[in-house]
């Protein structure tokens, strides 16, 4: 996630606790979704869709924080 912004992500993770918390939560949700797709975690379709939606919402929030960082540090 955000491979092209790795320097910004690392800066934000060290400087911004909210970003770090969201980043870790996104990673956790991504792992659960990946595990469900691989058959390693049993989830019904509704639960899986809810996880995906939550993951995308967090990704959107992270993208906004990254964009804000770019504006300030441009």
Jmol script that loads the backbone (N, CA, C; Angstrom):
load data "model"
ATOM      1  N   UNK A   1       0.838  -1.184   0.000  1.00  0.00           N
ATOM      2  CA  UNK A   1       0.000   0.000   0.000  1.00  0.00           C
ATOM      3  C   UNK A   1       0.879   1.242   0.000  1.00  0.00           C
ATOM      4  N   UNK A   2       0.574   2.179  -0.862  1.00  0.00           N
ATOM      5  CA  UNK A   2       1.279   3.448  -0.965  1.00  0.00           C
ATOM      6  C   UNK A   2       2.779   3.254  -1.217  1.00  0.00           C
ATOM      7  N   UNK A   3       3.121   2.291  -2.069  1.00  0.00           N
ATOM      8  CA  UNK A   3       4.515   1.989  -2.357  1.00  0.00           C
ATOM      9  C   UNK A   3       5.259   3.199  -2.912  1.00  0.00           C
ATOM     10  N   UNK A   4       4.576   4.013  -3.695  1.00  0.00           N
ATOM     11  CA  UNK A   4       5.208   5.191  -4.283  1.00  0.00           C
ATOM     12  C   UNK A   4       5.438   6.305  -3.270  1.00  0.00           C
ATOM     13  N   UNK A   5       4.854   6.179  -2.116  1.00  0.00           N
ATOM     14  CA  UNK A   5       4.948   7.212  -1.085  1.00  0.00           C
ATOM     15  C   UNK A   5       5.634   6.686   0.172  1.00  0.00           C
ATOM     16  N   UNK A   6       6.534   5.736   0.021  1.00  0.00           N
ATOM     17  CA  UNK A   6       7.105   5.068   1.195  1.00  0.00           C
ATOM     18  C   UNK A   6       7.821   6.037   2.136  1.00  0.00           C
ATOM     19  N   UNK A   7       8.521   7.037   1.589  1.00  0.00           N
ATOM     20  CA  UNK A   7       9.209   8.004   2.459  1.00  0.00           C
ATOM     21  C   UNK A   7       8.207   8.832   3.258  1.00  0.00           C
ATOM     22  N   UNK A   8       7.149   9.256   2.603  1.00  0.00           N
ATOM     23  CA  UNK A   8       6.112  10.035   3.286  1.00  0.00           C
ATOM     24  C   UNK A   8       5.435   9.175   4.346  1.00  0.00           C
ATOM     25  N   UNK A   9       5.123   7.932   3.992  1.00  0.00           N
ATOM     26  CA  UNK A   9       4.466   7.025   4.940  1.00  0.00           C
ATOM     27  C   UNK A   9       5.333   6.838   6.178  1.00  0.00           C
ATOM     28  N   UNK A  10       6.630   6.612   5.974  1.00  0.00           N
ATOM     29  CA  UNK A  10       7.517   6.422   7.128  1.00  0.00           C
ATOM     30  C   UNK A  10       7.596   7.678   7.992  1.00  0.00           C
ATOM     31  N   UNK A  11       7.646   8.831   7.359  1.00  0.00           N
ATOM     32  CA  UNK A  11       7.653  10.088   8.126  1.00  0.00           C
ATOM     33  C   UNK A  11       6.373  10.249   8.929  1.00  0.00           C
ATOM     34  N   UNK A  12       5.248  10.012   8.263  1.00  0.00           N
ATOM     35  CA  UNK A  12       3.968  10.153   8.954  1.00  0.00           C
ATOM     36  C   UNK A  12       3.812   9.134  10.075  1.00  0.00           C
ATOM     37  N   UNK A  13       4.263   7.915   9.855  1.00  0.00           N
ATOM     38  CA  UNK A  13       4.157   6.902  10.909  1.00  0.00           C
ATOM     39  C   UNK A  13       4.945   7.302  12.148  1.00  0.00           C
ATOM     40  N   UNK A  14       6.068   7.973  11.957  1.00  0.00           N
ATOM     41  CA  UNK A  14       6.877   8.362  13.110  1.00  0.00           C
ATOM     42  C   UNK A  14       6.409   9.675  13.751  1.00  0.00           C
ATOM     43  N   UNK A  15       5.734  10.531  12.962  1.00  0.00           N
ATOM     44  CA  UNK A  15       5.340  11.851  13.454  1.00  0.00           C
ATOM     45  C   UNK A  15       3.875  11.962  13.870  1.00  0.00           C
ATOM     46  N   UNK A  16       3.036  11.096  13.346  1.00  0.00           N
ATOM     47  CA  UNK A  16       1.594  11.260  13.510  1.00  0.00           C
ATOM     48  C   UNK A  16       0.981   9.965  14.050  1.00  0.00           C
ATOM     49  N   UNK A  17       0.600   9.976  15.306  1.00  0.00           N
ATOM     50  CA  UNK A  17       0.050   8.765  15.951  1.00  0.00           C
ATOM     51  C   UNK A  17      -1.248   8.311  15.287  1.00  0.00           C
ATOM     52  N   UNK A  18      -2.062   9.243  14.842  1.00  0.00           N
ATOM     53  CA  UNK A  18      -3.309   8.884  14.171  1.00  0.00           C
ATOM     54  C   UNK A  18      -3.010   8.146  12.870  1.00  0.00           C
ATOM     55  N   UNK A  19      -2.061   8.657  12.100  1.00  0.00           N
ATOM     56  CA  UNK A  19      -1.672   7.995  10.852  1.00  0.00           C
ATOM     57  C   UNK A  19      -1.149   6.591  11.150  1.00  0.00           C
ATOM     58  N   UNK A  20      -0.286   6.487  12.146  1.00  0.00           N
ATOM     59  CA  UNK A  20       0.274   5.183  12.504  1.00  0.00           C
ATOM     60  C   UNK A  20      -0.832   4.195  12.898  1.00  0.00           C
ATOM     61  N   UNK A  21      -1.788   4.660  13.678  1.00  0.00           N
ATOM     62  CA  UNK A  21      -2.895   3.799  14.112  1.00  0.00           C
ATOM     63  C   UNK A  21      -3.720   3.348  12.901  1.00  0.00           C
ATOM     64  N   UNK A  22      -4.048   4.282  12.030  1.00  0.00           N
ATOM     65  CA  UNK A  22      -4.823   3.939  10.836  1.00  0.00           C
ATOM     66  C   UNK A  22      -4.038   2.995   9.929  1.00  0.00           C
ATOM     67  N   UNK A  23      -2.762   3.254   9.764  1.00  0.00           N
ATOM     68  CA  UNK A  23      -1.913   2.412   8.917  1.00  0.00           C
ATOM     69  C   UNK A  23      -1.887   0.977   9.444  1.00  0.00           C
ATOM     70  N   UNK A  24      -1.714   0.826  10.748  1.00  0.00           N
ATOM     71  CA  UNK A  24      -1.685  -0.512  11.352  1.00  0.00           C
ATOM     72  C   UNK A  24      -3.036  -1.205  11.242  1.00  0.00           C
ATOM     73  N   UNK A  25      -4.106  -0.462  11.420  1.00  0.00           N
ATOM     74  CA  UNK A  25      -5.451  -1.030  11.290  1.00  0.00           C
ATOM     75  C   UNK A  25      -5.688  -1.486   9.856  1.00  0.00           C
ATOM     76  N   UNK A  26      -5.270  -0.686   8.887  1.00  0.00           N
ATOM     77  CA  UNK A  26      -5.414  -1.061   7.477  1.00  0.00           C
ATOM     78  C   UNK A  26      -4.648  -2.356   7.198  1.00  0.00           C
ATOM     79  N   UNK A  27      -3.440  -2.437   7.717  1.00  0.00           N
ATOM     80  CA  UNK A  27      -2.628  -3.648   7.519  1.00  0.00           C
ATOM     81  C   UNK A  27      -3.328  -4.869   8.124  1.00  0.00           C
ATOM     82  N   UNK A  28      -3.882  -4.702   9.311  1.00  0.00           N
ATOM     83  CA  UNK A  28      -4.599  -5.791   9.986  1.00  0.00           C
ATOM     84  C   UNK A  28      -5.814  -6.244   9.158  1.00  0.00           C
ATOM     85  N   UNK A  29      -6.582  -5.287   8.679  1.00  0.00           N
ATOM     86  CA  UNK A  29      -7.763  -5.622   7.873  1.00  0.00           C
ATOM     87  C   UNK A  29      -7.363  -6.268   6.546  1.00  0.00           C
ATOM     88  N   UNK A  30      -6.305  -5.772   5.935  1.00  0.00           N
ATOM     89  CA  UNK A  30      -5.830  -6.353   4.678  1.00  0.00           C
ATOM     90  C   UNK A  30      -5.446  -7.811   4.894  1.00  0.00           C
ATOM     91  N   UNK A  31      -4.787  -8.093   6.000  1.00  0.00           N
ATOM     92  CA  UNK A  31      -4.389  -9.466   6.298  1.00  0.00           C
ATOM     93  C   UNK A  31      -5.614 -10.358   6.490  1.00  0.00           C
ATOM     94  N   UNK A  32      -6.634  -9.865   7.169  1.00  0.00           N
ATOM     95  CA  UNK A  32      -7.856 -10.647   7.366  1.00  0.00           C
ATOM     96  C   UNK A  32      -8.556 -10.933   6.039  1.00  0.00           C
ATOM     97  N   UNK A  33      -8.616  -9.918   5.182  1.00  0.00           N
ATOM     98  CA  UNK A  33      -9.238 -10.101   3.866  1.00  0.00           C
ATOM     99  C   UNK A  33      -8.436 -11.114   3.049  1.00  0.00           C
ATOM    100  N   UNK A  34      -7.121 -10.964   3.048  1.00  0.00           N
ATOM    101  CA  UNK A  34      -6.271 -11.908   2.316  1.00  0.00           C
ATOM    102  C   UNK A  34      -6.429 -13.325   2.854  1.00  0.00           C
ATOM    103  N   UNK A  35      -6.484 -13.469   4.169  1.00  0.00           N
ATOM    104  CA  UNK A  35      -6.670 -14.787   4.789  1.00  0.00           C
ATOM    105  C   UNK A  35      -8.015 -15.392   4.408  1.00  0.00           C
ATOM    106  N   UNK A  36      -9.044 -14.566   4.358  1.00  0.00           N
ATOM    107  CA  UNK A  36     -10.372 -15.056   3.979  1.00  0.00           C
ATOM    108  C   UNK A  36     -10.369 -15.533   2.525  1.00  0.00           C
ATOM    109  N   UNK A  37      -9.715 -14.785   1.656  1.00  0.00           N
ATOM    110  CA  UNK A  37      -9.640 -15.183   0.243  1.00  0.00           C
ATOM    111  C   UNK A  37      -8.833 -16.474   0.067  1.00  0.00           C
ATOM    112  N   UNK A  38      -7.851 -16.667   0.929  1.00  0.00           N
ATOM    113  CA  UNK A  38      -7.009 -17.866   0.851  1.00  0.00           C
ATOM    114  C   UNK A  38      -7.643 -19.058   1.562  1.00  0.00           C
ATOM    115  N   UNK A  39      -8.793 -18.825   2.212  1.00  0.00           N
ATOM    116  CA  UNK A  39      -9.466 -19.903   2.928  1.00  0.00           C
ATOM    117  C   UNK A  39      -8.896 -20.168   4.304  1.00  0.00           C
ATOM    118  N   UNK A  40      -8.028 -19.282   4.770  1.00  0.00           N
ATOM    119  CA  UNK A  40      -7.404 -19.453   6.081  1.00  0.00           C
ATOM    120  C   UNK A  40      -8.257 -18.888   7.213  1.00  0.00           C
ATOM    121  N   UNK A  41      -9.207 -18.032   6.857  1.00  0.00           N
ATOM    122  CA  UNK A  41     -10.130 -17.469   7.843  1.00  0.00           C
ATOM    123  C   UNK A  41     -11.535 -17.606   7.288  1.00  0.00           C
ATOM    124  N   UNK A  42     -12.408 -18.130   8.111  1.00  0.00           N
ATOM    125  CA  UNK A  42     -13.779 -18.374   7.667  1.00  0.00           C
ATOM    126  C   UNK A  42     -14.648 -17.156   7.960  1.00  0.00           C
ATOM    127  N   UNK A  43     -15.103 -16.520   6.878  1.00  0.00           N
ATOM    128  CA  UNK A  43     -15.986 -15.366   7.008  1.00  0.00           C
ATOM    129  C   UNK A  43     -17.142 -15.519   6.034  1.00  0.00           C
ATOM    130  N   UNK A  44     -18.326 -15.126   6.481  1.00  0.00           N
ATOM    131  CA  UNK A  44     -19.447 -15.123   5.544  1.00  0.00           C
ATOM    132  C   UNK A  44     -19.287 -13.927   4.614  1.00  0.00           C
ATOM    133  N   UNK A  45     -20.021 -13.933   3.518  1.00  0.00           N
ATOM    134  CA  UNK A  45     -19.875 -12.896   2.496  1.00  0.00           C
ATOM    135  C   UNK A  45     -20.126 -11.495   3.041  1.00  0.00           C
ATOM    136  N   UNK A  46     -21.124 -11.353   3.893  1.00  0.00           N
ATOM    137  CA  UNK A  46     -21.440 -10.043   4.459  1.00  0.00           C
ATOM    138  C   UNK A  46     -20.287  -9.519   5.318  1.00  0.00           C
ATOM    139  N   UNK A  47     -19.741 -10.372   6.164  1.00  0.00           N
ATOM    140  CA  UNK A  47     -18.629  -9.966   7.021  1.00  0.00           C
ATOM    141  C   UNK A  47     -17.409  -9.582   6.193  1.00  0.00           C
ATOM    142  N   UNK A  48     -17.139 -10.354   5.156  1.00  0.00           N
ATOM    143  CA  UNK A  48     -16.012 -10.058   4.283  1.00  0.00           C
ATOM    144  C   UNK A  48     -16.211  -8.709   3.594  1.00  0.00           C
ATOM    145  N   UNK A  49     -17.401  -8.446   3.108  1.00  0.00           N
ATOM    146  CA  UNK A  49     -17.674  -7.164   2.455  1.00  0.00           C
ATOM    147  C   UNK A  49     -17.531  -6.007   3.433  1.00  0.00           C
ATOM    148  N   UNK A  50     -17.958  -6.196   4.669  1.00  0.00           N
ATOM    149  CA  UNK A  50     -17.817  -5.143   5.678  1.00  0.00           C
ATOM    150  C   UNK A  50     -16.345  -4.857   5.958  1.00  0.00           C
ATOM    151  N   UNK A  51     -15.524  -5.916   6.037  1.00  0.00           N
ATOM    152  CA  UNK A  51     -14.092  -5.730   6.242  1.00  0.00           C
ATOM    153  C   UNK A  51     -13.475  -4.955   5.079  1.00  0.00           C
ATOM    154  N   UNK A  52     -13.866  -5.317   3.868  1.00  0.00           N
ATOM    155  CA  UNK A  52     -13.339  -4.636   2.688  1.00  0.00           C
ATOM    156  C   UNK A  52     -13.717  -3.154   2.686  1.00  0.00           C
ATOM    157  N   UNK A  53     -14.953  -2.850   3.048  1.00  0.00           N
ATOM    158  CA  UNK A  53     -15.402  -1.456   3.088  1.00  0.00           C
ATOM    159  C   UNK A  53     -14.647  -0.662   4.142  1.00  0.00           C
ATOM    160  N   UNK A  54     -14.451  -1.267   5.315  1.00  0.00           N
ATOM    161  CA  UNK A  54     -13.714  -0.589   6.382  1.00  0.00           C
ATOM    162  C   UNK A  54     -12.266  -0.348   5.948  1.00  0.00           C
ATOM    163  N   UNK A  55     -11.669  -1.350   5.302  1.00  0.00           N
ATOM    164  CA  UNK A  55     -10.297  -1.234   4.822  1.00  0.00           C
ATOM    165  C   UNK A  55     -10.175  -0.095   3.811  1.00  0.00           C
ATOM    166  N   UNK A  56     -11.117  -0.006   2.883  1.00  0.00           N
ATOM    167  CA  UNK A  56     -11.085   1.053   1.881  1.00  0.00           C
ATOM    168  C   UNK A  56     -11.306   2.434   2.492  1.00  0.00           C
ATOM    169  N   UNK A  57     -12.171   2.516   3.474  1.00  0.00           N
ATOM    170  CA  UNK A  57     -12.399   3.790   4.162  1.00  0.00           C
ATOM    171  C   UNK A  57     -11.114   4.273   4.826  1.00  0.00           C
ATOM    172  N   UNK A  58     -10.430   3.356   5.486  1.00  0.00           N
ATOM    173  CA  UNK A  58      -9.171   3.715   6.141  1.00  0.00           C
ATOM    174  C   UNK A  58      -8.126   4.101   5.098  1.00  0.00           C
ATOM    175  N   UNK A  59      -8.085   3.379   3.983  1.00  0.00           N
ATOM    176  CA  UNK A  59      -7.138   3.712   2.923  1.00  0.00           C
ATOM    177  C   UNK A  59      -7.396   5.121   2.400  1.00  0.00           C
ATOM    178  N   UNK A  60      -8.656   5.489   2.249  1.00  0.00           N
ATOM    179  CA  UNK A  60      -9.002   6.842   1.813  1.00  0.00           C
ATOM    180  C   UNK A  60      -8.523   7.891   2.821  1.00  0.00           C
ATOM    181  N   UNK A  61      -8.686   7.601   4.098  1.00  0.00           N
ATOM    182  CA  UNK A  61      -8.229   8.535   5.134  1.00  0.00           C
ATOM    183  C   UNK A  61      -6.710   8.688   5.089  1.00  0.00           C
ATOM    184  N   UNK A  62      -6.017   7.555   4.897  1.00  0.00           N
ATOM    185  CA  UNK A  62      -4.561   7.607   4.797  1.00  0.00           C
ATOM    186  C   UNK A  62      -4.133   8.430   3.586  1.00  0.00           C
ATOM    187  N   UNK A  63      -4.823   8.266   2.477  1.00  0.00           N
ATOM    188  CA  UNK A  63      -4.492   9.013   1.259  1.00  0.00           C
ATOM    189  C   UNK A  63      -4.661  10.514   1.490  1.00  0.00           C
ATOM    190  N   UNK A  64      -5.681  10.897   2.220  1.00  0.00           N
ATOM    191  CA  UNK A  64      -5.897  12.315   2.530  1.00  0.00           C
ATOM    192  C   UNK A  64      -4.758  12.846   3.387  1.00  0.00           C
ATOM    193  N   UNK A  65      -4.344  12.083   4.381  1.00  0.00           N
ATOM    194  CA  UNK A  65      -3.239  12.514   5.239  1.00  0.00           C
ATOM    195  C   UNK A  65      -1.940  12.633   4.445  1.00  0.00           C
ATOM    196  N   UNK A  66      -1.713  11.721   3.521  1.00  0.00           N
ATOM    197  CA  UNK A  66      -0.517  11.782   2.669  1.00  0.00           C
ATOM    198  C   UNK A  66      -0.573  13.016   1.775  1.00  0.00           C
ATOM    199  N   UNK A  67      -1.717  13.288   1.200  1.00  0.00           N
ATOM    200  CA  UNK A  67      -1.869  14.456   0.339  1.00  0.00           C
ATOM    201  C   UNK A  67      -1.663  15.743   1.140  1.00  0.00           C
ATOM    202  N   UNK A  68      -2.195  15.803   2.349  1.00  0.00           N
ATOM    203  CA  UNK A  68      -2.001  16.963   3.212  1.00  0.00           C
ATOM    204  C   UNK A  68      -0.510  17.156   3.527  1.00  0.00           C
ATOM    205  N   UNK A  69       0.186  16.066   3.773  1.00  0.00           N
ATOM    206  CA  UNK A  69       1.612  16.109   4.043  1.00  0.00           C
ATOM    207  C   UNK A  69       2.357  16.694   2.842  1.00  0.00           C
ATOM    208  N   UNK A  70       1.998  16.245   1.655  1.00  0.00           N
ATOM    209  CA  UNK A  70       2.623  16.749   0.425  1.00  0.00           C
ATOM    210  C   UNK A  70       2.436  18.264   0.300  1.00  0.00           C
ATOM    211  N   UNK A  71       1.237  18.736   0.599  1.00  0.00           N
ATOM    212  CA  UNK A  71       0.951  20.169   0.480  1.00  0.00           C
ATOM    213  C   UNK A  71       1.807  20.998   1.434  1.00  0.00           C
ATOM    214  N   UNK A  72       1.976  20.493   2.629  1.00  0.00           N
ATOM    215  CA  UNK A  72       2.743  21.221   3.639  1.00  0.00           C
ATOM    216  C   UNK A  72       4.240  21.169   3.331  1.00  0.00           C
ATOM    217  N   UNK A  73       4.711  20.048   2.808  1.00  0.00           N
ATOM    218  CA  UNK A  73       6.141  19.842   2.590  1.00  0.00           C
ATOM    219  C   UNK A  73       6.564  20.008   1.130  1.00  0.00           C
ATOM    220  N   UNK A  74       5.750  20.674   0.351  1.00  0.00           N
ATOM    221  CA  UNK A  74       6.092  20.850  -1.078  1.00  0.00           C
ATOM    222  C   UNK A  74       7.124  21.919  -1.294  1.00  0.00           C
TER     223      UNK A  74
END
end "model"
wireframe off; spacefill off
backbone 0.3
color backbone group
